[in-house]
Amino acid sequence: MVLRAVADRLRRAWPLFTVARWGGEEFLAVGPILGPDELVEVAERFRLAVASTPVPMAGGGTLAVTISIGATLVDRNGPESASLTAADEALYRAKDAGRNRVMVSGAVTGALPPA
């Protein structure tokens, strides 16, 4: 139920992107980005779309949900695996830094501490 709600919010947050479940609780979002500033904007938009409203639960009640995001720009001249590795490393840095934040290829950006 929660994964479906997160997926729906991610897809609506930036319709130019393709969003798919990558595995477990991880999602992959791929789409056109003009540069680092837009990457940060899109990632923050995704994060806020998920955290802005609690997820309704079956049987009543709601659940507050947040996400951590690791983002990177794809190097069109490099292997795809390098981009995935960079994003994955950024994701783990976001989680280690306290979650509910965006990390982009080694830099903390627009991160908000959990409420």
Phi, psi and omega in degrees: 000314181291317179299321178295318179296317179297313180301317180297316180294321178295316181296323181282334185295324181210086188299344179286351182261150169264126181243131180216150175289127183269327179159144180057241179255016183258141176239153176240130177239128182230134179186177183285131178225138181274336181178185184301320181296318179291326177300315178297316180301313181295315181299317178294323178297318176299312183300313181292326179298324180281317187280345189293331184221129177300152180273126176294138181253151176298136180085005177104165181083173179223166179228123175288131182232135174232164178227153170253142184233131169249124185231151177207156172272143180281132173274105184296343179263356182250174179289146178302326182298329179294321178293318178296319178296316180298317179294319180296318178296320178295322178299314180294327175295321178297317179294316181294333181276359175123002177069174181052051180205170180247134171236133181238117174031053174097355182240141173279132182225128173049028185286135175248135177293152178301146180287000000 
